[in-house]
Amino acid sequence: MPVIGFLGTTFATERPERLAALRQGLGEVGFVEGRTIAIEYRWAEEHTDRLPDLALELVRRQVAVIVVAGSAPAILAAKSATTTIPIVFSVPGDPVKLGLVASLSRPGGNATGTNFFVGE
């Protein structure tokens, strides 16, 4: 069974709608947690210094993909932990300026995702 790694900066109980959206999207393409895929969750519980170790745990677990939502430090930790496992992210701001991807049209490397710009 394929395993998805999920790296979060907050607590497991915070923003449950993100996990619901992930599960819904996976379900729409035929993946159901516990039946056709497994998800390994790692939560930093707002201790960003823990992110590198948590990302390395997912790499050692040999997950098929690492999903990171809303946190540049978590994405950077995942990027530092692996150059081969795909990383899918959603982040506020410009992922190019944050150093997450080379460009929006051709992200390069193993990280790709969506961004949403927050007005200043």
C-alpha positions in Angstrom: 0.0 0.0 0.0 1.5 3.4 -0.9 2.2 5.8 1.9 1.8 9.5 1.9 3.8 11.6 4.4 2.1 14.7 5.8 4.2 17.3 7.5 2.4 19.9 9.6 3.8 22.8 11.6 0.8 23.0 14.0 -1.2 20.5 16.0 -3.1 17.5 14.6 -6.4 19.1 15.9 -5.8 22.5 14.2 -7.3 23.2 10.8 -9.0 19.8 10.3 -10.5 21.2 7.0 -7.1 20.8 5.4 -7.0 17.1 6.1 -10.6 16.7 5.1 -9.8 18.4 1.7 -6.7 16.2 1.3 -8.8 13.1 1.9 -11.6 14.3 -0.4 -9.2 15.0 -3.2 -7.5 11.6 -2.8 -11.0 10.0 -2.8 -11.9 11.7 -6.0 -9.1 9.9 -7.8 -9.8 6.5 -6.1 -7.5 6.6 -3.0 -9.0 6.0 0.4 -7.0 6.2 3.6 -6.7 2.9 5.3 -7.9 0.9 2.2 -5.8 1.9 -0.8 -3.3 4.3 0.8 -1.8 5.0 4.2 -1.0 8.5 5.5 1.9 9.0 8.0 1.4 12.3 9.9 4.1 14.3 11.5 3.2 17.4 13.6 5.8 19.9 14.8 3.2 21.4 17.2 4.5 24.9 16.5 8.1 24.0 17.2 9.7 24.7 13.8 13.0 23.5 15.1 11.5 19.9 15.0 10.6 20.1 11.3 14.0 18.8 9.9 13.8 15.7 12.1 10.2 15.1 11.3 10.9 15.4 7.6 13.8 12.9 7.9 11.4 10.5 9.7 9.2 10.6 6.6 12.1 10.0 4.3 13.3 7.1 6.4 9.8 5.7 6.2 10.2 5.8 2.4 6.9 7.6 1.8 5.8 7.9 -1.8 5.2 11.7 -1.5 5.4 14.4 1.2 2.5 16.8 1.5 3.1 20.1 3.3 0.4 22.7 3.7 0.9 26.4 4.4 4.4 26.6 5.8 7.6 27.7 4.1 9.8 26.3 6.9 8.1 22.9 6.7 8.6 22.8 2.9 12.2 23.8 3.2 12.7 21.1 5.8 11.2 18.5 3.5 13.4 19.9 0.6 16.5 19.6 2.7 15.6 16.0 3.7 15.2 14.6 0.2 15.9 15.3 -3.4 14.1 12.3 -4.8 10.7 12.0 -2.9 8.1 14.3 -4.5 7.0 17.2 -2.3 3.6 18.8 -2.9 2.9 22.0 -1.1 0.4 24.9 -0.7 2.0 28.1 0.6 1.0 31.7 1.0 3.3 34.0 -0.9 5.7 33.6 -3.8 7.4 30.1 -3.8 10.2 31.5 -6.0 11.0 34.3 -3.5 10.8 31.8 -0.7 13.4 29.6 -2.4 11.0 26.6 -2.8 11.1 26.4 -6.6 13.1 27.8 -9.5 10.1 29.3 -11.2 6.3 29.0 -11.3 6.2 27.6 -14.8 9.1 25.2 -14.3 9.5 24.5 -10.6 12.4 22.0 -11.1 13.6 19.6 -8.5 11.2 17.5 -6.5 8.9 20.2 -5.1 5.8 21.5 -6.7 2.5 22.9 -5.5 0.1 25.8 -5.3 0.5 29.2 -3.9 -1.9 31.9 -2.9 -0.8 35.5 -2.6 -1.9 37.5 0.4 -2.5 41.2 -0.2 -0.2 43.6 1.5 
